[in-house]
Amino acid sequence: MKLLPVIDLTAYLAAMDKLDGEPSKLKEQLGTELTELCKQLAQVLSEAGAVVVKDPRCSAEENEQFIEMMERYFESPVEYKRPQERPSLHYQVGITPEKVEVPRAMVDEKLQEKVRAMCMSKESQPATLVGPDLKWRYMWSVGPRPSKTQFKELNAAPVIPEGFPGWVETMNSWGYKMMAATEVVAEMLAIGYGLPKDAFTSLMKQGPHLLGPTGSDLQSYGQEGAVLAGYHFDTHFLTIHGKSRFPGLNLWLKNGQKVEGAIPEGCLLVQAGKQMEYLTAGDCMAGLHEVIVTDKTIEAIKQAKEQNRSLWRVSSTFFAHIASDAVLKPLGHFAESPLASNYPPVYAGELMEQELTFLNLKGNEA
């Protein structure tokens, strides 16, 4: 399994600081090298459904600080965490306990068919699913929400755990840095795809962006092969997260090849979601992935025990969304794609609600 290339955002950020804001001069002012970098970013995301980036504004130290706080939270007693549950809001804010989220591949017949059609080798096949995910997740709202929306449940206010020092400051600090990183990536992707620079970011304004760290108890579920998050794709626009202290993330390329989701120190992993697939008429498919306990996870557990560190596997994940009341449809030249008819116009919030309802209903059946 090969590693994904790293795209450094530093030069693009520096160039953006110098631009005079005239859209017609963008290509000229960016220069050939940065334009090619944007094209490379878009190409890798389209081929792999994921790409590794380095944003100098997001340090490894801040990622570690965020993870340490979430370790303390997830280690808290179940009775402390339960009051932060909001099942009536599709768990889109607050805590989602373990064994609630159902892996899409377990209930989605179309996805199951797609996996069979790929004729994957044994080494590239997803882990066998036996039940709901073993991870917990906390959803924290980041950024302004619209004053009026058809989709109030998707734009709910954040839930704050009682008596947890530094919670709001730390969540907002990391959340806004992740949002800034996704906005830059979205700009570069638009340029790389031959669209206006703000083609994606204009649709992201007042979106229901969420900081959604997961927590998996490796003291309880640290056996090799345990499925922490089963084979699935994300429904929103882009996912971005920093390096976890425990390996285990696997990604799948368009051709069915499995790739280790290893994130170098100080870098961020970006994954495409279903909303991105819509906007590009399937040119950039939603990235398929899973999180399981591997031999590398076992080694990291051993080291954590030796160093007396937490055995909770935390992901510093952020979900960037298209605004709920914005219409999803193939943009620009993607509208001319022969596949565009597979992506009829739909409100972003409507697509999210359809997906959440489907997984909830199917999960209950399962």
C-alpha positions as YAML, in Angstrom:
chain: A
units: angstrom
residues:
- id: 1
  name: MET
  ca: [0.00, 0.00, 0.00]
- id: 2
  name: LYS
  ca: [1.50, 3.32, -1.05]
- id: 3
  name: LEU
  ca: [1.25, 6.62, 0.81]
- id: 4
  name: LEU
  ca: [-0.55, 9.68, -0.52]
- id: 5
  name: PRO
  ca: [1.55, 12.64, -1.74]
- id: 6
  name: VAL
  ca: [1.79, 15.77, 0.44]
- id: 7
  name: ILE
  ca: [0.63, 19.09, -1.04]
- id: 8
  name: ASP
  ca: [2.18, 22.08, 0.80]
- id: 9
  name: LEU
  ca: [-0.24, 25.04, 0.96]
- id: 10
  name: THR
  ca: [2.43, 27.55, 2.09]
- id: 11
  name: ALA
  ca: [3.24, 29.02, -1.32]
- id: 12
  name: TYR
  ca: [-0.45, 29.36, -2.25]
- id: 13
  name: LEU
  ca: [-1.23, 31.14, 1.04]
- id: 14
  name: ALA
  ca: [1.67, 33.55, 0.47]
- id: 15
  name: ALA
  ca: [0.49, 34.24, -3.09]
- id: 16
  name: MET
  ca: [-3.08, 34.92, -1.93]
- id: 17
  name: ASP
  ca: [-1.79, 37.56, 0.49]
- id: 18
  name: LYS
  ca: [-0.27, 39.45, -2.46]
- id: 19
  name: LEU
  ca: [-3.20, 39.24, -4.90]
- id: 20
  name: ASP
  ca: [-5.11, 42.42, -5.69]
- id: 21
  name: GLY
  ca: [-8.41, 40.55, -5.76]
- id: 22
  name: GLU
  ca: [-9.03, 40.97, -9.51]
- id: 23
  name: PRO
  ca: [-10.50, 37.58, -10.62]
- id: 24
  name: SER
  ca: [-9.53, 38.07, -14.27]
- id: 25
  name: LYS
  ca: [-5.87, 38.33, -13.26]
- id: 26
  name: LEU
  ca: [-5.87, 35.28, -10.97]
- id: 27
  name: LYS
  ca: [-4.12, 32.84, -13.32]
- id: 28
  name: GLU
  ca: [-1.54, 35.45, -14.30]
- id: 29
  name: GLN
  ca: [-0.82, 36.40, -10.68]
- id: 30
  name: LEU
  ca: [-0.71, 32.81, -9.41]
- id: 31
  name: GLY
  ca: [1.79, 31.76, -12.04]
- id: 32
  name: THR
  ca: [2.26, 28.43, -13.76]
- id: 33
  name: GLU
  ca: [3.80, 26.65, -10.75]
- id: 34
  name: LEU
  ca: [0.93, 27.36, -8.34]
- id: 35
  name: THR
  ca: [-1.71, 26.72, -10.98]
- id: 36
  name: GLU
  ca: [-0.13, 23.32, -11.57]
- id: 37
  name: LEU
  ca: [-0.10, 22.70, -7.81]
- id: 38
  name: CYS
  ca: [-3.86, 23.34, -7.74]
- id: 39
  name: LYS
  ca: [-4.31, 20.92, -10.65]
- id: 40
  name: GLN
  ca: [-2.24, 18.30, -8.83]
- id: 41
  name: LEU
  ca: [-4.37, 18.70, -5.70]
- id: 42
  name: ALA
  ca: [-7.56, 18.23, -7.72]
- id: 43
  name: GLN
  ca: [-6.14, 15.25, -9.61]
- id: 44
  name: VAL
  ca: [-5.04, 13.42, -6.47]
- id: 45
  name: LEU
  ca: [-8.39, 14.02, -4.75]
- id: 46
  name: SER
  ca: [-10.28, 12.77, -7.82]
- id: 47
  name: GLU
  ca: [-8.14, 9.65, -8.12]
- id: 48
  name: ALA
  ca: [-7.84, 8.78, -4.45]
- id: 49
  name: GLY
  ca: [-10.81, 10.48, -2.78]
- id: 50
  name: ALA
  ca: [-8.21, 11.86, -0.35]
- id: 51
  name: VAL
  ca: [-5.08, 14.00, -0.28]
- id: 52
  name: VAL
  ca: [-2.53, 15.00, 2.38]
- id: 53
  name: VAL
  ca: [-1.85, 18.73, 2.79]
- id: 54
  name: LYS
  ca: [0.48, 20.82, 4.95]
- id: 55
  name: ASP
  ca: [-1.00, 24.08, 6.25]
- id: 56
  name: PRO
  ca: [1.56, 26.16, 8.20]
- id: 57
  name: ARG
  ca: [-1.27, 27.68, 10.24]
- id: 58
  name: CYS
  ca: [-2.14, 24.27, 11.76]
- id: 59
  name: SER
  ca: [0.70, 23.00, 13.92]
- id: 60
  name: ALA
  ca: [1.31, 19.48, 15.19]
- id: 61
  name: GLU
  ca: [1.43, 20.93, 18.73]
- id: 62
  name: GLU
  ca: [-2.12, 22.31, 18.45]
- id: 63
  name: ASN
  ca: [-3.34, 19.00, 17.07]
- id: 64
  name: GLU
  ca: [-1.78, 17.24, 20.09]
- id: 65
  name: GLN
  ca: [-3.36, 19.72, 22.54]
- id: 66
  name: PHE
  ca: [-6.76, 19.11, 21.01]
- id: 67
  name: ILE
  ca: [-6.32, 15.33, 21.13]
- id: 68
  name: GLU
  ca: [-5.22, 15.48, 24.79]
- id: 69
  name: MET
  ca: [-8.37, 17.38, 25.76]
- id: 70
  name: MET
  ca: [-10.60, 14.95, 23.87]
- id: 71
  name: GLU
  ca: [-8.82, 12.00, 25.53]
- id: 72
  name: ARG
  ca: [-9.78, 13.48, 28.91]
- id: 73
  name: TYR
  ca: [-13.37, 13.92, 27.77]
- id: 74
  name: PHE
  ca: [-13.80, 10.44, 26.28]
- id: 75
  name: GLU
  ca: [-12.21, 8.91, 29.41]
- id: 76
  name: SER
  ca: [-15.01, 10.50, 31.49]
- id: 77
  name: PRO
  ca: [-17.69, 8.20, 32.93]
- id: 78
  name: VAL
  ca: [-20.57, 7.28, 30.64]
- id: 79
  name: GLU
  ca: [-22.99, 8.99, 33.07]
- id: 80
  name: TYR
  ca: [-21.13, 12.28, 32.52]
- id: 81
  name: LYS
  ca: [-21.26, 12.01, 28.70]
- id: 82
  name: ARG
  ca: [-24.85, 10.83, 28.24]
- id: 83
  name: PRO
  ca: [-26.50, 14.23, 28.96]
- id: 84
  name: GLN
  ca: [-24.77, 15.61, 25.84]
- id: 85
  name: GLU
  ca: [-26.66, 13.20, 23.53]
- id: 86
  name: ARG
  ca: [-29.07, 14.75, 21.01]
- id: 87
  name: PRO
  ca: [-30.65, 11.84, 19.05]
- id: 88
  name: SER
  ca: [-33.59, 14.06, 18.06]
- id: 89
  name: LEU
  ca: [-31.09, 16.16, 16.08]
- id: 90
  name: HIS
  ca: [-29.64, 13.11, 14.27]
- id: 91
  name: TYR
  ca: [-26.64, 13.36, 16.65]
- id: 92
  name: GLN
  ca: [-25.46, 16.35, 14.58]
- id: 93
  name: VAL
  ca: [-24.46, 18.11, 17.80]
- id: 94
  name: GLY
  ca: [-23.27, 16.64, 21.10]
- id: 95
  name: ILE
  ca: [-22.12, 13.08, 21.81]
- id: 96
  name: THR
  ca: [-22.84, 9.94, 19.83]
- id: 97
  name: PRO
  ca: [-22.15, 6.85, 21.98]
- id: 98
  name: GLU
  ca: [-20.39, 3.75, 20.72]
- id: 99
  name: LYS
  ca: [-22.50, 1.17, 18.86]
- id: 100
  name: VAL
  ca: [-24.92, 3.80, 17.51]
- id: 101
  name: GLU
  ca: [-23.45, 4.73, 14.10]
- id: 102
  name: VAL
  ca: [-24.05, 1.94, 11.58]
- id: 103
  name: PRO
  ca: [-21.39, 1.41, 8.86]
- id: 104
  name: ARG
  ca: [-22.85, 2.25, 5.47]
- id: 105
  name: ALA
  ca: [-21.46, -0.89, 3.86]
- id: 106
  name: MET
  ca: [-23.50, -2.95, 6.30]
- id: 107
  name: VAL
  ca: [-26.87, -1.58, 5.12]
- id: 108
  name: ASP
  ca: [-26.36, 0.00, 1.68]
- id: 109
  name: GLU
  ca: [-27.01, -2.60, -1.02]
- id: 110
  name: LYS
  ca: [-25.70, -0.31, -3.79]
- id: 111
  name: LEU
  ca: [-22.39, 0.10, -1.97]
- id: 112
  name: GLN
  ca: [-22.20, -3.64, -1.36]
- id: 113
  name: GLU
  ca: [-22.74, -4.20, -5.10]
- id: 114
  name: LYS
  ca: [-20.04, -1.64, -5.93]
- id: 115
  name: VAL
  ca: [-17.54, -3.47, -3.71]
- id: 116
  name: ARG
  ca: [-18.36, -6.79, -5.40]
- id: 117
  name: ALA
  ca: [-18.02, -5.19, -8.86]
- id: 118
  name: MET
  ca: [-14.52, -3.94, -8.02]
- id: 119
  name: CYS
  ca: [-13.30, -7.56, -7.72]
- id: 120
  name: MET
  ca: [-10.88, -6.51, -5.00]
- id: 121
  name: SER
  ca: [-8.00, -8.77, -4.00]
- id: 122
  name: LYS
  ca: [-8.25, -10.29, -0.54]
- id: 123
  name: GLU
  ca: [-5.71, -7.73, 0.74]
- id: 124
  name: SER
  ca: [-7.82, -4.81, -0.54]
- id: 125
  name: GLN
  ca: [-11.19, -5.92, 0.82]
- id: 126
  name: PRO
  ca: [-12.78, -3.96, 3.70]
- id: 127
  name: ALA
  ca: [-12.99, -5.55, 7.12]
- id: 128
  name: THR
  ca: [-15.95, -7.87, 7.71]
- id: 129
  name: LEU
  ca: [-18.74, -6.01, 9.52]
- id: 130
  name: VAL
  ca: [-20.60, -7.59, 12.42]
- id: 131
  name: GLY
  ca: [-22.40, -4.64, 13.99]
- id: 132
  name: PRO
  ca: [-22.43, -0.88, 14.65]
- id: 133
  name: ASP
  ca: [-19.22, 1.15, 14.97]
- id: 134
  name: LEU
  ca: [-17.28, 0.85, 18.22]
- id: 135
  name: LYS
  ca: [-16.33, 4.55, 18.25]
- id: 136
  name: TRP
  ca: [-17.85, 7.47, 20.13]
- id: 137
  name: ARG
  ca: [-18.10, 10.86, 18.41]
- id: 138
  name: TYR
  ca: [-18.59, 14.45, 19.56]
- id: 139
  name: MET
  ca: [-20.12, 16.97, 17.13]
- id: 140
  name: TRP
  ca: [-19.32, 20.65, 17.78]
- id: 141
  name: SER
  ca: [-20.79, 23.45, 15.63]
- id: 142
  name: VAL
  ca: [-18.17, 25.74, 14.09]
- id: 143
  name: GLY
  ca: [-18.85, 29.07, 12.39]
- id: 144
  name: PRO
  ca: [-22.00, 31.19, 11.98]
- id: 145
  name: ARG
  ca: [-25.34, 29.58, 11.15]
- id: 146
  name: PRO
  ca: [-28.07, 31.18, 8.99]
- id: 147
  name: SER
  ca: [-30.78, 33.18, 10.78]
- id: 148
  name: LYS
  ca: [-33.37, 31.49, 8.54]
- id: 149
  name: THR
  ca: [-33.14, 27.95, 7.20]
- id: 150
  name: GLN
  ca: [-35.39, 25.08, 6.12]
- id: 151
  name: PHE
  ca: [-33.09, 22.70, 7.98]
- id: 152
  name: LYS
  ca: [-33.03, 23.77, 11.62]
- id: 153
  name: GLU
  ca: [-31.98, 20.34, 12.94]
- id: 154
  name: LEU
  ca: [-28.79, 20.49, 10.86]
- id: 155
  name: ASN
  ca: [-27.96, 23.99, 12.12]
- id: 156
  name: ALA
  ca: [-28.49, 23.51, 15.87]
- id: 157
  name: ALA
  ca: [-26.47, 25.34, 18.54]
- id: 158
  name: PRO
  ca: [-23.47, 23.51, 20.04]
- id: 159
  name: VAL
  ca: [-23.80, 21.40, 23.19]
- id: 160
  name: ILE
  ca: [-21.34, 22.30, 25.97]
- id: 161
  name: PRO
  ca: [-20.34, 19.63, 28.55]
- id: 162
  name: GLU
  ca: [-20.85, 20.88, 32.08]
- id: 163
  name: GLY
  ca: [-17.78, 21.71, 34.15]
- id: 164
  name: PHE
  ca: [-15.13, 20.93, 31.55]
- id: 165
  name: PRO
  ca: [-12.40, 23.62, 31.72]
- id: 166
  name: GLY
  ca: [-11.16, 25.06, 28.41]
- id: 167
  name: TRP
  ca: [-13.73, 23.18, 26.33]
- id: 168
  name: VAL
  ca: [-15.18, 26.06, 24.29]
- id: 169
  name: GLU
  ca: [-11.82, 27.76, 23.70]
- id: 170
  name: THR
  ca: [-10.06, 24.58, 22.56]
- id: 171
  name: MET
  ca: [-12.91, 23.36, 20.35]
- id: 172
  name: ASN
  ca: [-13.26, 26.75, 18.66]
- id: 173
  name: SER
  ca: [-9.51, 27.24, 18.26]
- id: 174
  name: TRP
  ca: [-8.96, 23.91, 16.47]
- id: 175
  name: GLY
  ca: [-12.33, 24.08, 14.70]
- id: 176
  name: TYR
  ca: [-11.69, 27.47, 13.11]
- id: 177
  name: LYS
  ca: [-8.19, 26.43, 12.04]
- id: 178
  name: MET
  ca: [-9.62, 23.34, 10.36]
- id: 179
  name: MET
  ca: [-12.30, 25.44, 8.68]
- id: 180
  name: ALA
  ca: [-9.67, 27.87, 7.37]
- id: 181
  name: ALA
  ca: [-7.65, 24.97, 5.98]
- id: 182
  name: THR
  ca: [-10.66, 23.47, 4.19]
- id: 183
  name: GLU
  ca: [-11.51, 26.86, 2.68]
- id: 184
  name: VAL
  ca: [-8.02, 27.16, 1.18]
- id: 185
  name: VAL
  ca: [-8.17, 23.58, -0.10]
- id: 186
  name: ALA
  ca: [-11.61, 24.32, -1.60]
- id: 187
  name: GLU
  ca: [-10.20, 27.39, -3.40]
- id: 188
  name: MET
  ca: [-7.28, 25.44, -4.79]
- id: 189
  name: LEU
  ca: [-9.55, 22.59, -5.88]
- id: 190
  name: ALA
  ca: [-11.81, 25.04, -7.73]
- id: 191
  name: ILE
  ca: [-8.79, 26.47, -9.59]
- id: 192
  name: GLY
  ca: [-7.49, 22.97, -10.26]
- id: 193
  name: TYR
  ca: [-10.84, 21.90, -11.72]
- id: 194
  name: GLY
  ca: [-10.98, 24.99, -13.95]
- id: 195
  name: LEU
  ca: [-13.77, 26.68, -11.97]
- id: 196
  name: PRO
  ca: [-13.90, 30.20, -10.45]
- id: 197
  name: LYS
  ca: [-11.79, 30.40, -7.27]
- id: 198
  name: ASP
  ca: [-14.88, 30.88, -5.08]
- id: 199
  name: ALA
  ca: [-16.99, 28.20, -6.80]
- id: 200
  name: PHE
  ca: [-16.94, 26.03, -3.67]
- id: 201
  name: THR
  ca: [-16.24, 28.54, -0.88]
- id: 202
  name: SER
  ca: [-19.22, 30.73, -1.84]
- id: 203
  name: LEU
  ca: [-21.46, 27.69, -1.25]
- id: 204
  name: MET
  ca: [-19.76, 26.91, 2.09]
- id: 205
  name: LYS
  ca: [-20.76, 30.23, 3.72]
- id: 206
  name: GLN
  ca: [-22.90, 29.63, 6.83]
- id: 207
  name: GLY
  ca: [-22.73, 25.89, 6.23]
- id: 208
  name: PRO
  ca: [-23.36, 23.51, 9.18]
- id: 209
  name: HIS
  ca: [-19.62, 22.90, 9.65]
- id: 210
  name: LEU
  ca: [-18.80, 20.48, 12.45]
- id: 211
  name: LEU
  ca: [-15.75, 19.55, 14.45]
- id: 212
  name: GLY
  ca: [-16.41, 15.84, 14.92]
- id: 213
  name: PRO
  ca: [-13.62, 14.06, 16.81]
- id: 214
  name: THR
  ca: [-14.07, 10.35, 17.38]
- id: 215
  name: GLY
  ca: [-12.98, 8.41, 20.44]
- id: 216
  name: SER
  ca: [-12.37, 4.64, 20.43]
- id: 217
  name: ASP
  ca: [-11.59, 2.78, 23.66]
- id: 218
  name: LEU
  ca: [-8.61, 0.60, 22.78]
- id: 219
  name: GLN
  ca: [-8.53, -0.77, 26.32]
- id: 220
  name: SER
  ca: [-11.82, -2.50, 25.48]
- id: 221
  name: TYR
  ca: [-11.52, -2.85, 21.70]
- id: 222
  name: GLY
  ca: [-7.78, -3.16, 21.13]
- id: 223
  name: GLN
  ca: [-7.86, -6.60, 19.51]
- id: 224
  name: GLU
  ca: [-6.47, -6.83, 15.96]
- id: 225
  name: GLY
  ca: [-9.27, -6.69, 13.39]
- id: 226
  name: ALA
  ca: [-11.73, -4.79, 15.60]
- id: 227
  name: VAL
  ca: [-13.76, -2.41, 13.42]
- id: 228
  name: LEU
  ca: [-13.84, 1.04, 15.00]
- id: 229
  name: ALA
  ca: [-15.50, 2.71, 11.99]
- id: 230
  name: GLY
  ca: [-16.78, 0.41, 9.25]
- id: 231
  name: TYR
  ca: [-16.37, 0.91, 5.48]
- id: 232
  name: HIS
  ca: [-18.24, 4.07, 4.43]
- id: 233
  name: PHE
  ca: [-18.11, 7.45, 2.72]
- id: 234
  name: ASP
  ca: [-18.89, 10.84, 4.28]
- id: 235
  name: THR
  ca: [-22.01, 12.73, 3.21]
- id: 236
  name: HIS
  ca: [-20.82, 16.32, 3.49]
- id: 237
  name: PHE
  ca: [-18.33, 18.32, 1.33]
- id: 238
  name: LEU
  ca: [-14.80, 17.76, 2.71]
- id: 239
  name: THR
  ca: [-13.38, 16.00, 5.77]
- id: 240
  name: ILE
  ca: [-10.06, 17.13, 7.23]
- id: 241
  name: HIS
  ca: [-8.12, 15.87, 10.23]
- id: 242
  name: GLY
  ca: [-4.71, 15.78, 11.80]
- id: 243
  name: LYS
  ca: [-2.53, 12.83, 12.77]
- id: 244
  name: SER
  ca: [-3.99, 10.39, 15.31]
- id: 245
  name: ARG
  ca: [-1.80, 8.82, 17.99]
- id: 246
  name: PHE
  ca: [-2.96, 5.38, 16.83]
- id: 247
  name: PRO
  ca: [-2.86, 4.14, 13.19]
- id: 248
  name: GLY
  ca: [-5.73, 2.21, 11.61]
- id: 249
  name: LEU
  ca: [-7.25, 4.37, 8.86]
- id: 250
  name: ASN
  ca: [-7.56, 2.72, 5.44]
- id: 251
  name: LEU
  ca: [-8.63, 4.48, 2.22]
- id: 252
  name: TRP
  ca: [-9.71, 3.14, -1.17]
- id: 253
  name: LEU
  ca: [-8.73, 4.58, -4.55]
- id: 254
  name: LYS
  ca: [-11.15, 4.64, -7.48]
- id: 255
  name: ASN
  ca: [-9.62, 1.42, -8.83]
- id: 256
  name: GLY
  ca: [-10.32, -0.46, -5.58]
- id: 257
  name: GLN
  ca: [-6.75, -0.37, -4.26]
- id: 258
  name: LYS
  ca: [-6.49, -0.02, -0.49]
- id: 259
  name: VAL
  ca: [-4.14, 2.71, 0.76]
- id: 260
  name: GLU
  ca: [-2.96, 3.30, 4.31]
- id: 261
  name: GLY
  ca: [-4.26, 6.67, 5.55]
- id: 262
  name: ALA
  ca: [-0.94, 7.59, 7.14]
- id: 263
  name: ILE
  ca: [-0.58, 11.28, 7.97]
- id: 264
  name: PRO
  ca: [2.96, 12.69, 8.31]
- id: 265
  name: GLU
  ca: [3.73, 14.82, 11.37]
- id: 266
  name: GLY
  ca: [2.31, 18.34, 11.03]
- id: 267
  name: CYS
  ca: [0.11, 17.45, 8.05]
- id: 268
  name: LEU
  ca: [-3.63, 17.07, 7.49]
- id: 269
  name: LEU
  ca: [-5.63, 14.48, 5.58]
- id: 270
  name: VAL
  ca: [-8.45, 15.77, 3.36]
- id: 271
  name: GLN
  ca: [-11.20, 13.43, 2.10]
- id: 272
  name: ALA
  ca: [-13.96, 14.09, -0.44]
- id: 273
  name: GLY
  ca: [-17.58, 13.72, 0.64]
- id: 274
  name: LYS
  ca: [-20.84, 13.13, -1.20]
- id: 275
  name: GLN
  ca: [-21.49, 16.86, -1.68]
- id: 276
  name: MET
  ca: [-18.18, 17.17, -3.57]
- id: 277
  name: GLU
  ca: [-19.21, 14.22, -5.72]
- id: 278
  name: TYR
  ca: [-22.45, 16.05, -6.58]
- id: 279
  name: LEU
  ca: [-20.71, 19.32, -7.51]
- id: 280
  name: THR
  ca: [-18.26, 17.53, -9.84]
- id: 281
  name: ALA
  ca: [-20.81, 15.12, -11.38]
- id: 282
  name: GLY
  ca: [-18.87, 12.17, -9.98]
- id: 283
  name: ASP
  ca: [-15.46, 13.26, -11.29]
- id: 284
  name: CYS
  ca: [-14.39, 13.40, -7.64]
- id: 285
  name: MET
  ca: [-16.17, 10.52, -5.90]
- id: 286
  name: ALA
  ca: [-16.83, 10.46, -2.17]
- id: 287
  name: GLY
  ca: [-13.82, 8.73, -0.61]
- id: 288
  name: LEU
  ca: [-14.38, 5.28, 0.91]
- id: 289
  name: HIS
  ca: [-12.59, 4.49, 4.15]
- id: 290
  name: GLU
  ca: [-12.59, 2.52, 7.41]
- id: 291
  name: VAL
  ca: [-10.79, 2.56, 10.76]
- id: 292
  name: ILE
  ca: [-9.73, -0.80, 12.19]
- id: 293
  name: VAL
  ca: [-7.24, -2.13, 14.71]
- id: 294
  name: THR
  ca: [-4.15, -3.25, 12.76]
- id: 295
  name: ASP
  ca: [-0.77, -4.63, 13.75]
- id: 296
  name: LYS
  ca: [0.50, -1.02, 13.75]
- id: 297
  name: THR
  ca: [-2.34, -0.05, 16.12]
- id: 298
  name: ILE
  ca: [-1.32, -2.90, 18.44]
- id: 299
  name: GLU
  ca: [2.28, -1.61, 18.45]
- id: 300
  name: ALA
  ca: [1.06, 1.92, 19.27]
- id: 301
  name: ILE
  ca: [-1.10, 0.52, 22.11]
- id: 302
  name: LYS
  ca: [1.98, -1.22, 23.52]
- id: 303
  name: GLN
  ca: [3.98, 2.02, 23.41]
- id: 304
  name: ALA
  ca: [1.13, 4.00, 25.01]
- id: 305
  name: LYS
  ca: [0.97, 1.51, 27.90]
- id: 306
  name: GLU
  ca: [4.73, 1.74, 28.41]
- id: 307
  name: GLN
  ca: [4.50, 5.54, 28.52]
- id: 308
  name: ASN
  ca: [1.34, 5.49, 30.68]
- id: 309
  name: ARG
  ca: [-0.63, 7.42, 28.03]
- id: 310
  name: SER
  ca: [-4.35, 7.30, 27.24]
- id: 311
  name: LEU
  ca: [-5.62, 4.27, 25.31]
- id: 312
  name: TRP
  ca: [-8.40, 6.22, 23.63]
- id: 313
  name: ARG
  ca: [-7.85, 6.62, 19.88]
- id: 314
  name: VAL
  ca: [-8.93, 10.20, 19.07]
- id: 315
  name: SER
  ca: [-9.32, 11.64, 15.58]
- id: 316
  name: SER
  ca: [-9.13, 15.44, 15.23]
- id: 317
  name: THR
  ca: [-11.79, 15.45, 12.51]
- id: 318
  name: PHE
  ca: [-13.60, 18.41, 10.93]
- id: 319
  name: PHE
  ca: [-16.53, 18.17, 8.50]
- id: 320
  name: ALA
  ca: [-16.91, 21.06, 6.04]
- id: 321
  name: HIS
  ca: [-20.41, 21.40, 4.60]
- id: 322
  name: ILE
  ca: [-22.14, 23.21, 1.78]
- id: 323
  name: ALA
  ca: [-24.78, 25.55, 3.27]
- id: 324
  name: SER
  ca: [-27.97, 23.59, 3.97]
- id: 325
  name: ASP
  ca: [-30.16, 25.89, 1.84]
- id: 326
  name: ALA
  ca: [-27.73, 25.95, -1.11]
- id: 327
  name: VAL
  ca: [-28.60, 23.82, -4.13]
- id: 328
  name: LEU
  ca: [-26.22, 21.01, -5.03]
- id: 329
  name: LYS
  ca: [-25.75, 20.45, -8.75]
- id: 330
  name: PRO
  ca: [-22.77, 19.90, -11.07]
- id: 331
  name: LEU
  ca: [-20.85, 23.17, -11.47]
- id: 332
  name: GLY
  ca: [-19.39, 24.79, -14.61]
- id: 333
  name: HIS
  ca: [-18.09, 22.32, -17.18]
- id: 334
  name: PHE
  ca: [-19.11, 19.40, -14.93]
- id: 335
  name: ALA
  ca: [-22.72, 20.18, -15.90]
- id: 336
  name: GLU
  ca: [-21.82, 19.01, -19.43]
- id: 337
  name: SER
  ca: [-20.61, 15.63, -18.20]
- id: 338
  name: PRO
  ca: [-22.57, 12.59, -19.45]
- id: 339
  name: LEU
  ca: [-22.88, 11.64, -15.77]
- id: 340
  name: ALA
  ca: [-24.47, 14.98, -14.73]
- id: 341
  name: SER
  ca: [-27.98, 13.52, -15.02]
- id: 342
  name: ASN
  ca: [-27.11, 11.21, -12.12]
- id: 343
  name: TYR
  ca: [-26.87, 14.27, -9.89]
- id: 344
  name: PRO
  ca: [-30.17, 16.19, -10.18]
- id: 345
  name: PRO
  ca: [-30.46, 19.50, -8.24]
- id: 346
  name: VAL
  ca: [-31.12, 19.01, -4.52]
- id: 347
  name: TYR
  ca: [-30.78, 21.20, -1.43]
- id: 348
  name: ALA
  ca: [-27.62, 20.28, 0.48]
- id: 349
  name: GLY
  ca: [-29.66, 20.00, 3.68]
- id: 350
  name: GLU
  ca: [-32.18, 17.73, 1.96]
- id: 351
  name: LEU
  ca: [-29.40, 15.37, 0.82]
- id: 352
  name: MET
  ca: [-27.99, 15.31, 4.37]
- id: 353
  name: GLU
  ca: [-31.41, 14.55, 5.88]
- id: 354
  name: GLN
  ca: [-32.03, 11.79, 3.32]
- id: 355
  name: GLU
  ca: [-28.70, 10.18, 4.16]
- id: 356
  name: LEU
  ca: [-29.18, 10.45, 7.92]
- id: 357
  name: THR
  ca: [-32.72, 9.07, 7.72]
- id: 358
  name: PHE
  ca: [-31.59, 6.21, 5.48]
- id: 359
  name: LEU
  ca: [-28.79, 5.18, 7.84]
- id: 360
  name: ASN
  ca: [-31.05, 5.52, 10.89]
- id: 361
  name: LEU
  ca: [-33.84, 3.42, 9.37]
- id: 362
  name: LYS
  ca: [-31.48, 0.84, 7.91]
- id: 363
  name: GLY
  ca: [-29.57, 0.74, 11.18]
- id: 364
  name: ASN
  ca: [-32.76, -0.06, 13.07]
- id: 365
  name: GLU
  ca: [-33.55, -2.84, 10.58]
- id: 366
  name: ALA
  ca: [-30.05, -4.25, 10.96]
...
